[in-house]
Amino acid sequence: MSELAREELSALAAIYCEPGACEVLAASETHGISFRIQISVKEVLDTDVILKLLFHLPVNYPSTVPDISVTSDQLTRAQCMDVREKFLEEAKKHLSEPMVHDLILWVQQHLKDVIKQSATVCNEKTTLSKGTEDGIWMLLLHLDHMRAKAKYVKTVEKWASNLRLTGRLMFMGKIILILLQGDRNSIKEYLILQKTSKVDVDSSGKKCKEKMMRVLCETELQSQYKRFQTFEVKEYSAPEELQKEFETAGLTTLFSEFVPPLLK
């Protein structure tokens, strides 16, 4: 992590100092730093829009642009993706200099215009809206435990194969994650199977349904993410190995947002 990145994060923490406004999610000398900043943009859509901005600064930042994720309860997923694209376009203008604060100021000034432009594009593509169901989607699940591990793993592998889903079943210590990519309808069908089938056994050894599963993320696979070609079961001995798996697939922000809380 560069000294510039450290200094910038310190400045951001001072600027966005209200509770929950700035939160460091992960930091290391080899993988960079990830943090979330929450801001309110006034007078957009006749209401305040709360933006949750997840930044990952790689070790060679600011020579390369940060990875950015945008979420908001007041905006649609498509609008958030459009805001993110504009963020990245703007970031390229600030290469070699600390840019996060400038990017935040930029979005506060231009969010209304981005949303208007997003609505225009959406209207022009109305006839293609049905095709969104056919896109590639991604699902990240967290399982609390597997008592009958061997049987459970075989069942997950079978479901993934039958539904033509790719991804990873990942074990790291007590953490169990299932990352799936594929057709959205197949993703939905997998979730139904996971919730309704007797995939494990209870403390007395009787077959039981999965009651401790959490959906961490379900979203359309964006262009910067890499598509897994197969479904594999993998075990990791350290968090750094698990993080590397996500980074290799271009899923650094996904890891930073959802996995570190599980490690605590």
Contacts in CASP RR format, 6 or more apart in sequence:
PFRMAT RR
TARGET T0000
AUTHOR 0000-0000-0000
METHOD contacts of the structure
MODEL  1
MSELAREELSALAAIYCEPGACEVLAASETHGISFRIQISVKEVLDTDVI
LKLLFHLPVNYPSTVPDISVTSDQLTRAQCMDVREKFLEEAKKHLSEPMV
HDLILWVQQHLKDVIKQSATVCNEKTTLSKGTEDGIWMLLLHLDHMRAKA
KYVKTVEKWASNLRLTGRLMFMGKIILILLQGDRNSIKEYLILQKTSKVD
VDSSGKKCKEKMMRVLCETELQSQYKRFQTFEVKEYSAPEELQKEFETAG
LTTLFSEFVPPLLK
1 27 0 8 1.000
1 28 0 8 1.000
1 29 0 8 1.000
1 32 0 8 1.000
1 33 0 8 1.000
1 57 0 8 1.000
1 59 0 8 1.000
2 59 0 8 1.000
2 60 0 8 1.000
2 61 0 8 1.000
2 62 0 8 1.000
4 61 0 8 1.000
4 62 0 8 1.000
4 98 0 8 1.000
5 32 0 8 1.000
5 33 0 8 1.000
5 57 0 8 1.000
5 61 0 8 1.000
5 62 0 8 1.000
5 98 0 8 1.000
7 98 0 8 1.000
8 57 0 8 1.000
8 98 0 8 1.000
8 100 0 8 1.000
8 101 0 8 1.000
9 24 0 8 1.000
9 33 0 8 1.000
9 35 0 8 1.000
9 57 0 8 1.000
11 101 0 8 1.000
12 22 0 8 1.000
12 35 0 8 1.000
12 37 0 8 1.000
12 100 0 8 1.000
12 101 0 8 1.000
13 22 0 8 1.000
15 22 0 8 1.000
15 101 0 8 1.000
16 22 0 8 1.000
16 37 0 8 1.000
16 38 0 8 1.000
16 39 0 8 1.000
20 38 0 8 1.000
21 37 0 8 1.000
21 38 0 8 1.000
21 39 0 8 1.000
22 35 0 8 1.000
22 36 0 8 1.000
22 37 0 8 1.000
22 38 0 8 1.000
23 35 0 8 1.000
23 36 0 8 1.000
23 37 0 8 1.000
24 33 0 8 1.000
24 34 0 8 1.000
24 35 0 8 1.000
25 34 0 8 1.000
25 35 0 8 1.000
25 36 0 8 1.000
25 54 0 8 1.000
25 256 0 8 1.000
25 257 0 8 1.000
25 260 0 8 1.000
26 32 0 8 1.000
26 33 0 8 1.000
26 34 0 8 1.000
26 243 0 8 1.000
26 255 0 8 1.000
26 256 0 8 1.000
26 260 0 8 1.000
27 33 0 8 1.000
27 34 0 8 1.000
28 240 0 8 1.000
29 59 0 8 1.000
30 59 0 8 1.000
30 240 0 8 1.000
31 58 0 8 1.000
31 59 0 8 1.000
31 240 0 8 1.000
31 243 0 8 1.000
31 247 0 8 1.000
31 252 0 8 1.000
32 56 0 8 1.000
32 57 0 8 1.000
32 58 0 8 1.000
32 59 0 8 1.000
32 61 0 8 1.000
33 56 0 8 1.000
33 57 0 8 1.000
34 54 0 8 1.000
34 55 0 8 1.000
34 56 0 8 1.000
34 57 0 8 1.000
34 252 0 8 1.000
34 253 0 8 1.000
34 256 0 8 1.000
34 257 0 8 1.000
35 54 0 8 1.000
35 55 0 8 1.000
36 52 0 8 1.000
36 53 0 8 1.000
36 54 0 8 1.000
36 55 0 8 1.000
36 257 0 8 1.000
37 52 0 8 1.000
37 53 0 8 1.000
37 55 0 8 1.000
37 100 0 8 1.000
37 104 0 8 1.000
38 50 0 8 1.000
38 51 0 8 1.000
38 52 0 8 1.000
38 53 0 8 1.000
39 50 0 8 1.000
39 51 0 8 1.000
39 53 0 8 1.000
39 104 0 8 1.000
39 107 0 8 1.000
39 108 0 8 1.000
40 48 0 8 1.000
40 49 0 8 1.000
40 50 0 8 1.000
40 51 0 8 1.000
41 48 0 8 1.000
41 49 0 8 1.000
41 50 0 8 1.000
41 51 0 8 1.000
41 107 0 8 1.000
41 108 0 8 1.000
41 111 0 8 1.000
42 48 0 8 1.000
43 112 0 8 1.000
44 74 0 8 1.000
44 111 0 8 1.000
44 112 0 8 1.000
44 115 0 8 1.000
45 74 0 8 1.000
45 115 0 8 1.000
47 74 0 8 1.000
48 74 0 8 1.000
49 72 0 8 1.000
49 74 0 8 1.000
49 75 0 8 1.000
49 111 0 8 1.000
50 72 0 8 1.000
50 73 0 8 1.000
50 74 0 8 1.000
51 70 0 8 1.000
51 71 0 8 1.000
51 72 0 8 1.000
51 83 0 8 1.000
51 107 0 8 1.000
51 111 0 8 1.000
52 70 0 8 1.000
52 71 0 8 1.000
52 72 0 8 1.000
53 68 0 8 1.000
53 69 0 8 1.000
53 70 0 8 1.000
53 104 0 8 1.000
53 107 0 8 1.000
54 68 0 8 1.000
54 69 0 8 1.000
54 70 0 8 1.000
54 71 0 8 1.000
54 253 0 8 1.000
54 256 0 8 1.000
54 257 0 8 1.000
55 66 0 8 1.000
55 67 0 8 1.000
55 68 0 8 1.000
55 100 0 8 1.000
56 66 0 8 1.000
56 67 0 8 1.000
56 68 0 8 1.000
56 252 0 8 1.000
56 253 0 8 1.000
56 256 0 8 1.000
57 66 0 8 1.000
57 100 0 8 1.000
58 64 0 8 1.000
58 66 0 8 1.000
58 67 0 8 1.000
62 94 0 8 1.000
62 95 0 8 1.000
62 96 0 8 1.000
62 97 0 8 1.000
62 98 0 8 1.000
62 99 0 8 1.000
63 95 0 8 1.000
63 96 0 8 1.000
64 95 0 8 1.000
65 88 0 8 1.000
65 91 0 8 1.000
65 92 0 8 1.000
65 95 0 8 1.000
65 99 0 8 1.000
66 91 0 8 1.000
66 99 0 8 1.000
66 100 0 8 1.000
67 224 0 8 1.000
67 252 0 8 1.000
67 253 0 8 1.000
68 84 0 8 1.000
68 87 0 8 1.000
68 88 0 8 1.000
68 91 0 8 1.000
68 103 0 8 1.000
68 253 0 8 1.000
69 84 0 8 1.000
69 253 0 8 1.000
69 257 0 8 1.000
70 80 0 8 1.000
70 81 0 8 1.000
70 83 0 8 1.000
70 84 0 8 1.000
70 87 0 8 1.000
71 80 0 8 1.000
72 79 0 8 1.000
72 80 0 8 1.000
75 83 0 8 1.000
75 115 0 8 1.000
77 219 0 8 1.000
77 220 0 8 1.000
78 118 0 8 1.000
78 122 0 8 1.000
79 114 0 8 1.000
79 115 0 8 1.000
79 118 0 8 1.000
81 222 0 8 1.000
82 114 0 8 1.000
82 115 0 8 1.000
82 117 0 8 1.000
82 118 0 8 1.000
82 121 0 8 1.000
83 107 0 8 1.000
83 111 0 8 1.000
83 114 0 8 1.000
83 115 0 8 1.000
83 118 0 8 1.000
86 107 0 8 1.000
86 110 0 8 1.000
86 114 0 8 1.000
87 103 0 8 1.000
87 107 0 8 1.000
90 103 0 8 1.000
90 106 0 8 1.000
91 99 0 8 1.000
91 103 0 8 1.000
94 102 0 8 1.000
94 103 0 8 1.000
107 114 0 8 1.000
132 184 0 8 1.000
132 220 0 8 1.000
133 184 0 8 1.000
133 185 0 8 1.000
134 183 0 8 1.000
134 184 0 8 1.000
135 183 0 8 1.000
135 184 0 8 1.000
135 220 0 8 1.000
135 221 0 8 1.000
136 181 0 8 1.000
136 182 0 8 1.000
136 183 0 8 1.000
136 220 0 8 1.000
136 221 0 8 1.000
136 227 0 8 1.000
137 181 0 8 1.000
137 182 0 8 1.000
137 183 0 8 1.000
137 184 0 8 1.000
137 187 0 8 1.000
137 218 0 8 1.000
137 219 0 8 1.000
137 220 0 8 1.000
137 221 0 8 1.000
138 179 0 8 1.000
138 180 0 8 1.000
138 181 0 8 1.000
138 182 0 8 1.000
138 187 0 8 1.000
138 217 0 8 1.000
138 218 0 8 1.000
138 219 0 8 1.000
138 220 0 8 1.000
138 221 0 8 1.000
138 225 0 8 1.000
139 178 0 8 1.000
139 179 0 8 1.000
139 180 0 8 1.000
139 181 0 8 1.000
139 187 0 8 1.000
139 190 0 8 1.000
139 191 0 8 1.000
139 215 0 8 1.000
139 217 0 8 1.000
139 218 0 8 1.000
140 177 0 8 1.000
140 178 0 8 1.000
140 179 0 8 1.000
140 180 0 8 1.000
140 215 0 8 1.000
140 216 0 8 1.000
140 217 0 8 1.000
140 218 0 8 1.000
140 254 0 8 1.000
140 258 0 8 1.000
141 177 0 8 1.000
141 178 0 8 1.000
141 179 0 8 1.000
141 180 0 8 1.000
141 194 0 8 1.000
141 213 0 8 1.000
141 214 0 8 1.000
141 215 0 8 1.000
141 216 0 8 1.000
142 175 0 8 1.000
142 176 0 8 1.000
142 177 0 8 1.000
142 213 0 8 1.000
142 214 0 8 1.000
142 216 0 8 1.000
142 258 0 8 1.000
142 262 0 8 1.000
143 176 0 8 1.000
143 177 0 8 1.000
143 178 0 8 1.000
143 210 0 8 1.000
143 212 0 8 1.000
143 213 0 8 1.000
144 176 0 8 1.000
144 212 0 8 1.000
144 213 0 8 1.000
145 174 0 8 1.000
145 176 0 8 1.000
145 200 0 8 1.000
145 212 0 8 1.000
146 152 0 8 1.000
146 153 0 8 1.000
146 176 0 8 1.000
146 200 0 8 1.000
147 200 0 8 1.000
147 201 0 8 1.000
147 202 0 8 1.000
147 203 0 8 1.000
147 205 0 8 1.000
148 200 0 8 1.000
148 201 0 8 1.000
151 199 0 8 1.000
151 200 0 8 1.000
152 199 0 8 1.000
152 200 0 8 1.000
153 169 0 8 1.000
153 233 0 8 1.000
155 197 0 8 1.000
155 199 0 8 1.000
156 169 0 8 1.000
156 178 0 8 1.000
156 199 0 8 1.000
156 233 0 8 1.000
157 169 0 8 1.000
157 231 0 8 1.000
157 233 0 8 1.000
159 165 0 8 1.000
159 190 0 8 1.000
159 193 0 8 1.000
159 194 0 8 1.000
160 166 0 8 1.000
160 167 0 8 1.000
160 180 0 8 1.000
160 190 0 8 1.000
160 231 0 8 1.000
161 231 0 8 1.000
163 183 0 8 1.000
163 186 0 8 1.000
163 189 0 8 1.000
163 190 0 8 1.000
164 182 0 8 1.000
164 183 0 8 1.000
164 186 0 8 1.000
165 180 0 8 1.000
165 181 0 8 1.000
165 182 0 8 1.000
165 186 0 8 1.000
165 187 0 8 1.000
165 190 0 8 1.000
165 231 0 8 1.000
166 180 0 8 1.000
166 181 0 8 1.000
166 182 0 8 1.000
166 227 0 8 1.000
166 228 0 8 1.000
166 229 0 8 1.000
166 230 0 8 1.000
166 231 0 8 1.000
167 179 0 8 1.000
167 180 0 8 1.000
167 181 0 8 1.000
167 228 0 8 1.000
167 230 0 8 1.000
167 231 0 8 1.000
167 232 0 8 1.000
168 177 0 8 1.000
168 178 0 8 1.000
168 179 0 8 1.000
168 228 0 8 1.000
168 231 0 8 1.000
168 232 0 8 1.000
168 233 0 8 1.000
168 234 0 8 1.000
168 245 0 8 1.000
169 176 0 8 1.000
169 177 0 8 1.000
169 178 0 8 1.000
169 231 0 8 1.000
169 232 0 8 1.000
169 233 0 8 1.000
169 234 0 8 1.000
170 176 0 8 1.000
170 177 0 8 1.000
170 178 0 8 1.000
170 179 0 8 1.000
170 234 0 8 1.000
170 235 0 8 1.000
170 236 0 8 1.000
170 242 0 8 1.000
170 245 0 8 1.000
171 233 0 8 1.000
171 234 0 8 1.000
171 235 0 8 1.000
171 236 0 8 1.000
172 235 0 8 1.000
172 236 0 8 1.000
172 237 0 8 1.000
172 238 0 8 1.000
172 239 0 8 1.000
172 241 0 8 1.000
172 242 0 8 1.000
173 236 0 8 1.000
175 242 0 8 1.000
175 259 0 8 1.000
175 262 0 8 1.000
175 263 0 8 1.000
177 216 0 8 1.000
177 259 0 8 1.000
179 228 0 8 1.000
179 251 0 8 1.000
180 187 0 8 1.000
180 190 0 8 1.000
180 231 0 8 1.000
181 221 0 8 1.000
181 227 0 8 1.000
181 228 0 8 1.000
182 221 0 8 1.000
184 220 0 8 1.000
187 218 0 8 1.000
191 215 0 8 1.000
194 210 0 8 1.000
194 213 0 8 1.000
195 209 0 8 1.000
195 210 0 8 1.000
195 213 0 8 1.000
196 209 0 8 1.000
197 209 0 8 1.000
197 210 0 8 1.000
198 207 0 8 1.000
198 208 0 8 1.000
198 209 0 8 1.000
199 209 0 8 1.000
199 210 0 8 1.000
200 207 0 8 1.000
200 208 0 8 1.000
200 209 0 8 1.000
200 210 0 8 1.000
201 207 0 8 1.000
201 208 0 8 1.000
202 208 0 8 1.000
216 258 0 8 1.000
217 254 0 8 1.000
217 257 0 8 1.000
217 258 0 8 1.000
221 227 0 8 1.000
224 250 0 8 1.000
225 249 0 8 1.000
225 250 0 8 1.000
225 251 0 8 1.000
226 248 0 8 1.000
226 249 0 8 1.000
226 250 0 8 1.000
228 249 0 8 1.000
234 245 0 8 1.000
236 242 0 8 1.000
236 245 0 8 1.000
239 259 0 8 1.000
239 263 0 8 1.000
242 255 0 8 1.000
242 259 0 8 1.000
243 255 0 8 1.000
243 259 0 8 1.000
246 252 0 8 1.000
246 254 0 8 1.000
246 255 0 8 1.000
246 259 0 8 1.000
247 255 0 8 1.000
END
